Amino acid sequence: MKKNFKKILGLVIATSMLFVGCSSNNANNTEQKKEGETKLKIVTSMYPMYDFTKKIAGDKADVENLIPAGVEAHGWEPSATDITKLEDADMLVYNGAGMEGWVEKVTDSLSNKNLSLVEASKGAELIKNEEHDEDEEHEHEEGEHEEHHHHHGEFDPHVWISIKNAKKEMENIKDALVQADEKNKAYYEENYKKYSEEFDKLDMQFEETLKPYAGKSIVVAHEAFAYLCRDYGINQLGIEGVYEDSEPDPARMKEIIEFVKENNVKTIFFETLATPEVSETIAKETGANTDVLNPIEGLTQEELDANKDYLSIMQDNLKAIENALK
């Protein structure tokens, strides 16, 4: 997965005229906040960050997600319109752990130097990404001046798929809101308490439901579920890797099909924001069924219209995993 930073920086330059007066606008916004006339303007990098921020901020802040409904988060880059939103925002909440490769380059180029950056995954126990080590080894073999096809982060970025980690991310967001808007501290603290209890209940439900299946494996569209599997003692076999770079080659397909047959896997999972064709092919070859397991990298418009959120989708995921492992 490449990050086209030249394209991003070009957008910054091309839209620079849109930003004339941003500094004065930011100053005016700051002054208005002192008078209690405006809410915090918060931009989030992807759906889980949006959902967690909305849960804590409630009606005390205006929260907008950059990635549109139905768009996959891996490889997404901000447009000129998105950069304009960042110029006018008070806070950017992003996952980190290598998920949003554009953040540093883009924010360094902004004229909005008052933008507060909140890396929600800070302090979470991260899982090393084996693809990163393979990249480094490959690049060393090619020569450091050769351009390698993929550039994977050091860690698995799917931090939020662990309910424990999601709660930690929500806590970090809460702390940032309290720091930015101390007068509403009690409100943010109360919202965090409410939702952290819901997260704890869901975590316990996962633990109790999946305990009988410890050591069993699920076959997933891409390796987005390592944190969830770590929490509850199950294993994932990904058709694609952590970053969904490309379809598996014939050797990988053969390996997966053999694994499914040997381990009597009954369900091949696919995702709502990616084509199910490869999963369907493996299911056809092995006599398995297909089902959705949602990494919650983004939601479809239909899911949003149905008022789905992190908690409800994780409930759906639990049912799907339990059915697959029975």
Rosetta silent file (secondary structure, phi, psi, omega in degrees, C-alpha in Angstrom):
SEQUENCE: MKKNFKKILGLVIATSMLFVGCSSNNANNTEQKKEGETKLKIVTSMYPMYDFTKKIAGDKADVENLIPAGVEAHGWEPSATDITKLEDADMLVYNGAGMEGWVEKVTDSLSNKNLSLVEASKGAELIKNEEHDEDEEHEHEEGEHEEHHHHHGEFDPHVWISIKNAKKEMENIKDALVQADEKNKAYYEENYKKYSEEFDKLDMQFEETLKPYAGKSIVVAHEAFAYLCRDYGINQLGIEGVYEDSEPDPARMKEIIEFVKENNVKTIFFETLATPEVSETIAKETGANTDVLNPIEGLTQEELDANKDYLSIMQDNLKAIENALK
SCORE:     score description
SCORE:     0.000 S_00000001
   1 L     0.000  119.861 -179.608    0.000    0.000    0.000 S_00000001
   2 L   -98.931  147.946  174.428    1.559    3.257   -1.092 S_00000001
   3 L  -108.319  114.152 -174.312    0.848    6.639    0.396 S_00000001
   4 L   -85.628   77.632 -174.554    0.916    9.232   -2.350 S_00000001
   5 H   -68.802  -29.747  177.318    2.242   12.081   -0.301 S_00000001
   6 H   -61.522  -39.130  177.731    3.204   14.107   -3.364 S_00000001
   7 H   -62.924  -43.958 -179.256   -0.441   14.077   -4.360 S_00000001
   8 H   -62.678  -48.173 -178.384   -1.491   15.188   -0.894 S_00000001
   9 H   -65.175  -33.059  175.562    1.024   18.011   -0.743 S_00000001
  10 H   -62.484  -38.686  177.474   -0.016   19.066   -4.236 S_00000001
  11 H   -64.817  -37.984  178.372   -3.570   19.373   -2.996 S_00000001
  12 H   -60.378  -45.544 -178.485   -2.375   21.508   -0.124 S_00000001
  13 H   -67.747  -43.617 -176.794   -0.622   23.887   -2.528 S_00000001
  14 H   -63.558  -26.897 -177.560   -3.464   23.889   -5.039 S_00000001
  15 L  -106.848   15.291 -174.626   -5.975   24.855   -2.397 S_00000001
  16 H   -60.479  -31.572 -179.736   -3.785   27.303   -0.516 S_00000001
  17 H   -65.842  -21.947  178.387   -5.963   30.231   -1.591 S_00000001
  18 H   -70.694  -18.694 -171.894   -8.838   28.624    0.294 S_00000001
  19 H   -97.577    0.760  178.911   -6.905   29.009    3.501 S_00000001
  20 L   -60.178  126.739  179.871   -6.354   32.785    3.344 S_00000001
  21 L    90.515    0.453 -179.798   -7.594   34.163    6.584 S_00000001
  22 H   -60.610  -39.308 -178.275   -7.593   30.785    8.354 S_00000001
  23 H   -62.011  -43.276  179.602   -5.306   32.106   11.046 S_00000001
  24 H   -68.654  -35.809  177.726   -7.632   34.985   11.794 S_00000001
  25 H   -63.580  -41.947  178.057  -10.621   32.637   11.686 S_00000001
  26 H   -61.865  -39.406  177.909   -8.915   30.340   14.174 S_00000001
  27 H   -63.870  -41.896  178.261   -8.230   33.321   16.413 S_00000001
  28 H   -64.613  -41.008  178.598  -11.867   34.358   16.172 S_00000001
  29 H   -60.837  -41.442  179.228  -12.968   30.790   16.916 S_00000001
  30 H   -62.399  -43.030 -179.375  -10.736   30.730   19.977 S_00000001
  31 H   -65.513  -40.557  178.883  -12.151   34.009   21.208 S_00000001
  32 H   -63.620  -37.967  179.614  -15.727   32.808   20.638 S_00000001
  33 H   -63.352  -36.234  178.422  -15.018   29.621   22.596 S_00000001
  34 H   -62.054  -31.671 -179.984  -13.862   31.722   25.496 S_00000001
  35 L   -88.992    0.181  177.829  -17.245   33.405   25.408 S_00000001
  36 L    74.723   23.138 -174.591  -19.010   30.046   25.192 S_00000001
  37 L   -92.756  -17.423 -177.825  -20.494   30.845   21.772 S_00000001
  38 L  -131.554  160.737  174.975  -19.201   27.872   19.780 S_00000001
  39 L   -94.568  162.182  171.418  -18.653   24.157   20.148 S_00000001
  40 E   -62.261  139.563  173.717  -15.418   22.326   19.541 S_00000001
  41 E  -102.413  113.850 -175.704  -14.976   21.360   15.901 S_00000001
  42 E  -118.139  131.200  174.978  -13.614   17.819   15.786 S_00000001
  43 E  -111.234  136.561  178.626  -12.568   15.883   12.698 S_00000001
  44 E  -116.366  152.629 -172.011  -12.028   12.123   12.878 S_00000001
  45 L   -83.731  -26.243 -175.854   -9.940    9.979   10.541 S_00000001
  46 L  -162.347  169.066 -169.307  -12.185    6.902   10.262 S_00000001
  47 H   -56.594  -48.064 -177.753  -15.437    5.439   11.563 S_00000001
  48 H   -57.581  -37.648  178.710  -14.337    3.880   14.888 S_00000001
  49 H   -67.237  -36.826  176.941  -12.744    7.195   15.911 S_00000001
  50 H   -64.085  -46.899 -177.263  -15.920    9.015   14.901 S_00000001
  51 H   -63.504  -46.773 -179.505  -18.130    6.656   16.883 S_00000001
  52 H   -63.183  -40.967 -179.221  -15.990    6.784   20.033 S_00000001
  53 H   -66.598  -42.529  178.105  -15.723   10.580   19.831 S_00000001
  54 H   -62.553  -38.286 -179.289  -19.469   11.032   19.332 S_00000001
  55 H   -62.724  -38.234 -178.607  -20.197    8.802   22.294 S_00000001
  56 H   -85.090  -42.251 -174.499  -18.073   10.982   24.589 S_00000001
  57 H   -74.403  -30.071 -179.528  -18.637   14.416   23.054 S_00000001
  58 H    54.335 -129.683 -178.983  -22.409   14.076   22.753 S_00000001
  59 H   -96.715   13.237 -178.749  -23.937   17.456   21.948 S_00000001
  60 H   -91.662   -4.591  179.752  -20.976   19.439   23.298 S_00000001
  61 E  -148.554  154.046  172.857  -18.954   19.256   20.063 S_00000001
  62 E   -94.432  118.322 -175.345  -19.466   19.113   16.305 S_00000001
  63 E  -116.928  129.811  179.598  -17.877   15.873   15.078 S_00000001
  64 E  -131.805  134.356  178.251  -17.297   15.053   11.410 S_00000001
  65 E   -93.592  138.349 -177.360  -15.703   11.961    9.910 S_00000001
  66 L   -74.346  -44.873 -174.109  -13.414   12.413    6.926 S_00000001
  67 L   -79.194  125.194 -178.564  -13.917    9.064    5.174 S_00000001
  68 L   -66.440  161.328  176.405  -17.339    8.809    3.481 S_00000001
  69 L   -58.748  140.064  175.833  -19.701    5.912    4.094 S_00000001
  70 L    83.201    1.513 -178.535  -18.842    2.799    2.108 S_00000001
  71 L  -104.056  130.926 -178.996  -15.186    3.726    1.549 S_00000001
  72 L   -72.288  139.789 -172.273  -12.446    1.379    2.744 S_00000001
  73 L   -77.944  -32.793 -178.412   -9.957    3.003    5.143 S_00000001
  74 L   -65.418  125.433  176.937   -6.724    1.315    3.976 S_00000001
  75 L    84.222   -3.699  178.610   -4.989    3.512    1.429 S_00000001
  76 L   -67.615  143.635  177.062   -7.477    6.376    1.738 S_00000001
  77 L  -130.531  145.913 -179.275   -6.009    9.864    1.352 S_00000001
  78 L   -70.379  144.290  176.487   -7.569   13.243    2.192 S_00000001
  79 L   -90.256  177.660  176.482   -8.847   15.460   -0.616 S_00000001
  80 H   -59.380  -37.829  178.156   -8.529   19.236   -0.871 S_00000001
  81 H   -64.485  -40.231  178.449  -11.949   19.515    0.785 S_00000001
  82 H   -64.052  -40.510  179.161  -10.785   17.339    3.671 S_00000001
  83 H   -64.508  -36.686  176.135   -7.684   19.486    4.141 S_00000001
  84 H   -62.210  -40.175  177.650   -9.910   22.561    4.288 S_00000001
  85 H   -61.261  -40.251  178.911  -11.899   20.909    7.074 S_00000001
  86 H   -66.315  -33.718  178.001   -8.677   20.328    9.006 S_00000001
  87 H   -63.671  -27.490 -175.329   -7.735   23.983    8.582 S_00000001
  88 L  -103.029    3.879 -174.379  -10.968   24.941   10.331 S_00000001
  89 L   -95.352  159.336  173.974  -10.940   22.250   13.040 S_00000001
  90 L   -93.022  -27.486 -171.679   -9.920   22.351   16.697 S_00000001
  91 E  -150.115  139.711  169.889   -9.046   18.671   16.967 S_00000001
  92 E  -115.837  120.887  176.013   -8.162   15.683   14.793 S_00000001
  93 E  -103.712  120.436  179.773   -8.812   12.279   16.357 S_00000001
  94 E  -133.326  159.456 -175.848   -7.008    9.456   14.570 S_00000001
  95 L   -70.742  -48.190 -174.088   -6.264    5.833   15.364 S_00000001
  96 L    81.872 -158.014 -177.246   -2.497    5.821   14.869 S_00000001
  97 L    58.809   25.406  177.384   -0.416    2.606   15.009 S_00000001
  98 L    89.771    3.638 -177.090    0.311    3.147   11.316 S_00000001
  99 L   -70.078  -44.156 -175.170   -3.307    3.210   10.132 S_00000001
 100 L  -110.036   86.889 -176.473   -3.306    6.759    8.774 S_00000001
 101 L   -66.434  -13.569 -175.835    0.002    7.245    6.997 S_00000001
 102 L   -85.984  -15.105 -167.605   -1.038   10.699    5.800 S_00000001
 103 H   -58.517  -51.665 -174.286   -1.470   12.386    9.197 S_00000001
 104 H   -63.543  -47.443 -178.282    2.035   13.693    9.828 S_00000001
 105 H   -61.243  -45.122 -176.490    2.656   15.002    6.299 S_00000001
 106 H   -69.418  -48.311 -176.203   -0.727   16.698    6.041 S_00000001
 107 H   -67.643  -31.298  176.298   -0.843   18.246    9.503 S_00000001
 108 H   -65.889  -24.264 -177.244    2.726   19.552    9.171 S_00000001
 109 H   -91.030   -7.672 -177.497    1.605   21.390    6.032 S_00000001
 110 L   -73.685  149.764  170.652   -1.441   23.060    7.599 S_00000001
 111 L   -83.323  -14.911  178.338   -1.533   26.732    8.472 S_00000001
 112 L   -79.989   87.942 -177.848   -3.790   25.751   11.386 S_00000001
 113 L   -83.220   -2.843  177.586   -1.105   25.328   14.054 S_00000001
 114 L   -92.843    1.034 -179.053   -3.723   25.216   16.828 S_00000001
 115 L   -66.586  123.057  177.848   -5.060   21.856   15.645 S_00000001
 116 E   -85.744  127.452 -179.061   -4.929   19.375   18.523 S_00000001
 117 E  -102.155  124.197 -177.236   -3.803   15.898   17.422 S_00000001
 118 E  -118.585  107.265  176.460   -5.216   12.955   19.370 S_00000001
 119 E   -89.595  101.302 -169.372   -3.672    9.542   18.685 S_00000001
 120 L   -64.948  -28.335 -175.987   -6.346    7.324   20.178 S_00000001
 121 L   -82.163   -0.678 -177.856   -4.263    4.129   20.263 S_00000001
 122 L   -58.862  127.312  179.395   -1.577    5.661   22.466 S_00000001
 123 L    92.304   -9.647  177.109   -0.906    3.371   25.429 S_00000001
 124 L   -76.823  151.890  178.641   -2.630    0.337   23.910 S_00000001
 125 L   -82.346  105.035 -171.501   -0.702   -2.941   23.804 S_00000001
 126 L   -87.572  154.650  176.500    0.096   -3.241   20.106 S_00000001
 127 L  -102.291  130.523  177.789    0.753   -6.370   18.046 S_00000001
 128 E   -63.247  142.444  178.489    3.812   -6.416   15.820 S_00000001
 129 L   -96.246  112.593 -177.541    3.068   -6.628   12.109 S_00000001
 130 H   -63.732  -28.086  179.349    5.037   -9.490   10.560 S_00000001
 131 H   -63.761  -31.212  178.908    4.586   -7.966    7.105 S_00000001
 132 H   -64.257  -44.694  178.990    6.701   -4.993    8.212 S_00000001
 133 H   -64.228  -37.594  177.662    9.642   -7.259    9.049 S_00000001
 134 H   -65.530  -38.673  176.926    9.232   -9.021    5.703 S_00000001
 135 H   -59.517  -48.184 -177.417    9.247   -5.631    3.950 S_00000001
 136 H   -61.998  -41.616  179.315   12.486   -4.621    5.641 S_00000001
 137 H   -64.276  -41.578 -179.299   14.129   -7.934    4.750 S_00000001
 138 H   -66.126  -44.429 -179.677   12.938   -7.638    1.136 S_00000001
 139 H   -64.107  -35.391  177.670   14.106   -4.033    0.832 S_00000001
 140 H   -65.147  -39.334  179.604   17.497   -4.994    2.221 S_00000001
 141 H   -68.932  -37.378 -179.097   17.807   -7.706   -0.416 S_00000001
 142 H   -75.068  -27.191 -172.400   16.734   -5.309   -3.196 S_00000001
 143 L   108.254  137.671 -171.502   18.954   -2.499   -1.977 S_00000001
 144 L   -67.207  -13.115  179.416   17.877    0.465    0.083 S_00000001
 145 L   -94.992   -3.717  175.265   17.548    2.689   -2.991 S_00000001
 146 L   -82.868  145.030  178.326   15.087    0.380   -4.674 S_00000001
 147 L   -89.151  116.945  179.197   11.400    1.174   -4.253 S_00000001
 148 L   -80.282  149.835 -173.902    9.601   -1.741   -2.652 S_00000001
 149 L   -65.149  -39.065 -177.654    6.035   -2.417   -3.764 S_00000001
 150 L  -121.761  149.923  176.513    4.445   -2.289   -0.298 S_00000001
 151 L  -132.443   97.495 -176.161    5.261   -0.297    2.805 S_00000001
 152 L   -96.708  148.988  179.390    3.614   -1.763    5.870 S_00000001
 153 L   -71.194  166.876 -177.908    3.649   -0.258    9.340 S_00000001
 154 L   -70.168  -27.855 -176.112    5.522   -1.754   12.245 S_00000001
 155 E  -120.785  156.270  169.924    2.312   -2.650   14.079 S_00000001
 156 L   -68.342  120.365 -174.199   -1.057   -4.136   13.243 S_00000001
 157 L   -83.386   -5.588 -173.064   -3.227   -0.992   13.144 S_00000001
 158 L   -79.309   53.062 -171.537   -6.602   -2.669   13.815 S_00000001
 159 H   -62.094  -41.091 -172.504   -6.417   -1.696   17.486 S_00000001
 160 H   -66.361  -17.743 -175.763  -10.140   -0.981   17.937 S_00000001
 161 H   -72.235  -12.794  166.384  -11.235   -4.552   17.090 S_00000001
 162 L   -87.809  125.858 -179.880  -10.246   -5.448   20.658 S_00000001
 163 H   -63.153  -36.923  177.253  -12.995   -4.199   22.950 S_00000001
 164 H   -61.636  -44.198  178.121  -10.398   -3.597   25.663 S_00000001
 165 H   -67.207  -38.712  178.860   -8.357   -1.476   23.278 S_00000001
 166 H   -60.018  -40.602  176.891  -11.457    0.326   22.051 S_00000001
 167 H   -63.131  -40.185  177.176  -12.210    1.315   25.627 S_00000001
 168 H   -63.636  -42.154  178.514   -8.639    2.622   25.982 S_00000001
 169 H   -62.873  -41.161  178.817   -9.014    4.644   22.783 S_00000001
 170 H   -64.247  -36.880  177.275  -12.273    6.086   24.076 S_00000001
 171 H   -64.508  -42.037  177.990  -10.541    7.027   27.336 S_00000001
 172 H   -62.684  -38.697  177.688   -7.795    8.848   25.423 S_00000001
 173 H   -66.323  -42.847  177.416  -10.434   10.746   23.470 S_00000001
 174 H   -58.293  -46.473 -179.380  -12.236   11.632   26.691 S_00000001
 175 H   -61.430  -38.706  178.823   -9.022   12.965   28.228 S_00000001
 176 H   -66.996  -38.799  178.055   -8.369   15.110   25.150 S_00000001
 177 H   -65.896  -41.768  178.476  -11.892   16.540   25.278 S_00000001
 178 H   -61.762  -41.607 -179.792  -11.533   17.364   28.968 S_00000001
 179 H   -66.349  -37.830 -177.706   -8.253   19.142   28.295 S_00000001
 180 H   -81.207  -23.534 -172.433   -9.711   21.139   25.409 S_00000001
 181 L  -144.705   68.252 -170.865  -13.048   21.936   27.060 S_00000001
 182 H   -63.559  -27.044 -177.747  -12.622   21.743   30.819 S_00000001
 183 H   -65.003  -22.346  178.201  -15.923   23.421   31.612 S_00000001
 184 H  -104.678   22.263 -177.664  -17.713   20.306   30.296 S_00000001
 185 H   -54.578  -47.561 -177.230  -15.427   17.849   32.110 S_00000001
 186 H   -60.744  -38.289  179.142  -18.226   16.306   34.177 S_00000001
 187 H   -63.467  -47.922  179.889  -20.307   15.732   31.035 S_00000001
 188 H   -65.248  -40.858  179.403  -17.463   13.950   29.230 S_00000001
 189 H   -62.982  -40.735 -179.397  -16.587   11.910   32.303 S_00000001
 190 H   -66.550  -42.641  177.378  -20.178   10.786   32.709 S_00000001
 191 H   -62.978  -41.086  178.633  -20.451    9.729   29.064 S_00000001
 192 H   -63.217  -43.441  179.910  -17.202    7.805   29.337 S_00000001
 193 H   -59.810  -44.336 -179.123  -18.404    6.026   32.473 S_00000001
 194 H   -60.930  -50.228 -174.461  -21.652    5.056   30.762 S_00000001
 195 H   -77.960  -30.286  177.291  -20.055    3.652   27.622 S_00000001
 196 H   -64.371  -34.403  176.163  -17.073    2.048   29.346 S_00000001
 197 H   -66.525  -38.304  176.909  -19.539   -0.028   31.350 S_00000001
 198 H   -66.040  -39.653  178.043  -21.246   -1.090   28.109 S_00000001
 199 H   -64.585  -40.819  178.929  -17.883   -2.013   26.630 S_00000001
 200 H   -62.595  -41.394  178.737  -17.030   -4.045   29.735 S_00000001
 201 H   -63.399  -42.042  179.789  -20.322   -5.953   29.490 S_00000001
 202 H   -67.045  -39.690  177.424  -19.711   -6.727   25.824 S_00000001
 203 H   -59.431  -45.270  179.005  -16.146   -7.835   26.572 S_00000001
 204 H   -63.964  -37.739  178.441  -17.445  -10.224   29.225 S_00000001
 205 H   -64.170  -43.552  175.678  -20.044  -11.550   26.804 S_00000001
 206 H   -58.796  -46.675 -176.253  -17.333  -12.265   24.220 S_00000001
 207 H   -60.981  -46.120 -178.312  -15.202  -13.961   26.849 S_00000001
 208 H   -68.852  -38.482 -177.061  -17.976  -16.223   28.096 S_00000001
 209 H   -71.595  -39.205 -173.178  -19.262  -17.080   24.612 S_00000001
 210 H   -93.449   -7.970 -178.710  -15.890  -17.852   23.024 S_00000001
 211 H   -54.584  -41.735 -179.397  -14.249  -19.596   25.979 S_00000001
 212 H   -66.521  -14.151 -174.421  -15.359  -23.084   24.824 S_00000001
 213 H  -107.866   15.235 -179.807  -13.706  -22.474   21.436 S_00000001
 214 L   -54.605  132.780  179.856  -10.223  -21.475   22.651 S_00000001
 215 L    92.853  -13.342  178.440   -7.569  -22.652   20.198 S_00000001
 216 L   -80.332  168.007 -173.604   -9.945  -22.908   17.238 S_00000001
 217 E  -122.587  149.878  170.824   -9.468  -20.928   14.022 S_00000001
 218 E  -119.851  147.658  177.117  -11.505  -18.618   11.826 S_00000001
 219 E  -106.743  120.237 -171.108  -10.764  -17.851    8.169 S_00000001
 220 E  -120.753  160.644 -177.140  -11.136  -14.145    7.447 S_00000001
 221 E   -63.403  -43.000  171.906  -10.943  -11.904    4.382 S_00000001
 222 E  -148.470  161.376 -168.477   -7.891  -10.079    5.708 S_00000001
 223 L   -76.974   69.562 -177.692   -5.894  -10.211    8.908 S_00000001
 224 L  -103.283   -0.049 -168.006   -7.844   -7.535   10.771 S_00000001
 225 L  -116.819   20.786 -177.482   -8.824   -9.576   13.820 S_00000001
 226 H   -62.043  -38.438 -178.232   -5.547  -10.330   15.601 S_00000001
 227 H   -69.007  -41.379  177.003   -6.435   -8.169   18.618 S_00000001
 228 H   -63.748  -45.189 -179.842   -9.836   -9.801   19.016 S_00000001
 229 H   -62.772  -39.699  177.929   -8.294  -13.264   18.639 S_00000001
 230 H   -61.210  -40.922 -177.348   -5.608  -12.438   21.208 S_00000001
 231 H   -64.357  -34.666 -169.992   -8.239  -11.375   23.737 S_00000001
 232 H  -120.381   13.190  170.010  -10.279  -14.572   23.489 S_00000001
 233 L    72.948   25.057  174.780   -7.762  -17.279   22.591 S_00000001
 234 L  -112.606  171.569 -175.507   -8.792  -18.014   19.027 S_00000001
 235 E  -119.622  152.032  174.486   -6.752  -17.857   15.815 S_00000001
 236 E  -117.825  142.933  167.816   -7.231  -16.147   12.474 S_00000001
 237 E  -118.379  114.604 -176.266   -6.116  -17.254    9.040 S_00000001
 238 E   -92.525  133.855  173.963   -6.283  -14.306    6.656 S_00000001
 239 E   -66.311  -42.630  171.221   -6.897  -14.699    2.944 S_00000001
 240 E  -113.414  169.095 -177.054   -5.105  -11.365    2.583 S_00000001
 241 L   -80.013 -163.249 -176.333   -2.615   -9.782    4.959 S_00000001
 242 L   -61.889  -33.534 -172.333   -2.984   -6.952    7.456 S_00000001
 243 L  -108.278   10.078  176.172   -3.204   -4.285    4.756 S_00000001
 244 L    50.034   52.299 -175.090   -5.308   -5.953    2.045 S_00000001
 245 L   -77.296  -37.701 -174.393   -2.699   -5.262   -0.628 S_00000001
 246 L  -162.677  163.997  177.157   -3.649   -7.806   -3.255 S_00000001
 247 L   -69.328  150.163 -179.073   -5.550  -10.993   -3.943 S_00000001
 248 L   -65.824  146.090  177.227   -3.794  -14.196   -2.853 S_00000001
 249 L   -78.649  170.641 -176.838   -1.696  -16.016   -5.424 S_00000001
 250 H   -56.037  -35.711 -179.720   -2.500  -19.638   -6.404 S_00000001
 251 H   -65.351  -40.996  178.616   -0.061  -21.029   -3.827 S_00000001
 252 H   -67.250  -40.091  177.815   -1.756  -19.072   -1.044 S_00000001
 253 H   -60.229  -43.808  179.125   -5.201  -20.151   -2.251 S_00000001
 254 H   -61.936  -42.554  179.584   -4.107  -23.789   -2.191 S_00000001
 255 H   -61.097  -43.369 -179.006   -2.729  -23.367    1.333 S_00000001
 256 H   -67.865  -44.373 -179.639   -5.987  -21.847    2.597 S_00000001
 257 H   -61.019  -41.824  177.494   -8.165  -24.462    0.917 S_00000001
 258 H   -63.852  -40.653  178.633   -6.084  -27.257    2.457 S_00000001
 259 H   -62.291  -44.714 -178.976   -6.311  -25.608    5.884 S_00000001
 260 H   -60.098  -44.062 -178.843  -10.100  -25.292    5.617 S_00000001
 261 H   -68.428  -46.174 -176.697  -10.475  -28.973    4.689 S_00000001
 262 H   -66.300  -31.810 -176.406   -8.015  -30.290    7.273 S_00000001
 263 L  -103.154    8.676  175.863   -9.504  -28.243   10.113 S_00000001
 264 L    54.308   42.098  177.947  -13.143  -28.747    9.121 S_00000001
 265 L   -72.983  128.187 -173.582  -13.740  -24.973    8.874 S_00000001
 266 L  -100.253  -14.043 -175.789  -17.396  -24.410    8.083 S_00000001
 267 E  -135.105  132.672  173.160  -17.454  -20.645    7.434 S_00000001
 268 E  -109.811  120.572 -175.504  -15.327  -18.346    5.267 S_00000001
 269 E   -88.038  143.843  170.625  -15.734  -14.738    6.306 S_00000001
 270 E  -128.111  176.827 -174.782  -15.878  -11.733    3.993 S_00000001
 271 L  -120.275  155.606 -176.645  -16.314   -8.005    4.662 S_00000001
 272 L   -70.469  -27.668 -175.738  -18.990   -5.482    3.746 S_00000001
 273 L  -100.873   10.973  179.301  -16.558   -3.001    2.148 S_00000001
 274 L  -134.847  154.267  179.989  -14.605   -5.494    0.049 S_00000001
 275 L   -63.372  137.348 -178.757  -15.512   -7.875   -2.750 S_00000001
 276 L   -89.444    6.299 -169.543  -16.531  -11.348   -1.479 S_00000001
 277 H   -58.694  -44.828 -177.317  -15.370  -13.169   -4.616 S_00000001
 278 H   -66.880  -42.912  177.530  -12.235  -14.799   -3.164 S_00000001
 279 H   -60.660  -40.291  179.725  -14.058  -15.906   -0.014 S_00000001
 280 H   -66.799  -36.572  178.261  -16.850  -17.332   -2.151 S_00000001
 281 H   -63.688  -45.248  179.317  -14.339  -19.212   -4.308 S_00000001
 282 H   -64.711  -40.665  178.558  -12.734  -20.829   -1.256 S_00000001
 283 H   -61.959  -41.552 -179.868  -16.162  -21.688    0.162 S_00000001
 284 H   -64.482  -39.420 -178.337  -17.169  -23.310   -3.116 S_00000001
 285 H   -70.900  -23.793 -172.567  -13.967  -25.359   -3.243 S_00000001
 286 H  -114.150   -6.773 -177.546  -14.356  -26.592    0.328 S_00000001
 287 L    78.326   12.947  179.273  -18.114  -26.857    0.806 S_00000001
 288 L   -84.526  166.283  173.530  -18.049  -24.141    3.478 S_00000001
 289 E   -92.580  170.977  171.923  -20.549  -21.323    3.937 S_00000001
 290 E  -119.225  152.864  177.598  -19.804  -17.592    3.802 S_00000001
 291 E  -156.431  165.812  179.905  -20.727  -14.937    6.331 S_00000001
 292 E   -90.828  132.367  166.244  -19.824  -11.351    7.209 S_00000001
 293 L  -126.507  116.011 -167.143  -17.218  -10.524    9.852 S_00000001
 294 L   -96.508  118.349  176.548  -16.922   -6.765   10.066 S_00000001
 295 L   -78.555   -3.120  175.677  -13.565   -5.164   10.965 S_00000001
 296 L    57.766   35.373  173.104  -15.451   -1.858   11.421 S_00000001
 297 L   -73.586  -26.788  176.632  -12.922    0.078    9.376 S_00000001
 298 L  -166.689  161.335  179.567  -15.900    1.882    7.900 S_00000001
 299 L  -112.094  150.687  171.598  -19.657    1.506    7.642 S_00000001
 300 L   -76.116  164.246  177.412  -21.898    1.291    4.610 S_00000001
 301 H   -63.792  -34.920  178.789  -24.636    3.866    4.179 S_00000001
 302 H   -63.135  -40.633  178.400  -27.171    1.135    4.878 S_00000001
 303 H   -65.138  -41.290  177.756  -25.516    0.387    8.227 S_00000001
 304 H   -64.321  -42.851  179.878  -25.508    4.066    9.144 S_00000001
 305 H   -63.836  -28.150  178.726  -29.166    4.409    8.137 S_00000001
 306 L   -87.278    8.019  178.876  -29.960    1.432   10.392 S_00000001
 307 L    61.181   32.263  173.673  -28.235    3.253   13.307 S_00000001
 308 L   -69.935  149.970  174.898  -25.525    0.609   13.562 S_00000001
 309 L  -145.987 -175.450 -177.813  -22.530    1.493   15.722 S_00000001
 310 H   -54.455  -47.510 -176.161  -19.425   -0.148   17.159 S_00000001
 311 H   -63.480  -44.909 -176.971  -21.341   -1.927   19.915 S_00000001
 312 H   -71.040  -35.778  179.444  -24.086   -3.335   17.698 S_00000001
 313 H   -70.835  -37.295  175.780  -21.676   -4.458   14.981 S_00000001
 314 H   -65.211  -33.228  173.098  -19.462   -6.183   17.540 S_00000001
 315 H   -62.187  -43.528  177.115  -22.581   -7.993   18.760 S_00000001
 316 H   -61.940  -41.339  178.927  -23.166   -9.137   15.176 S_00000001
 317 H   -61.523  -41.068  179.892  -19.529  -10.225   14.958 S_00000001
 318 H   -61.420  -44.587  179.339  -19.850  -12.297   18.118 S_00000001
 319 H   -62.592  -40.748 -178.732  -22.872  -14.141   16.760 S_00000001
 320 H   -65.757  -43.056  179.889  -21.086  -14.776   13.462 S_00000001
 321 H   -65.741  -43.227 -179.878  -17.947  -16.141   15.165 S_00000001
 322 H   -61.341  -44.292  179.957  -19.966  -18.355   17.520 S_00000001
 323 H   -63.804  -35.962 -179.041  -21.961  -19.792   14.627 S_00000001
 324 H   -69.728  -32.522 -174.802  -18.767  -20.437   12.676 S_00000001
 325 H   -91.751  -12.399 -179.051  -17.082  -22.263   15.563 S_00000001
 326 L   -62.287    0.000    0.000  -20.011  -24.421   16.679 S_00000001
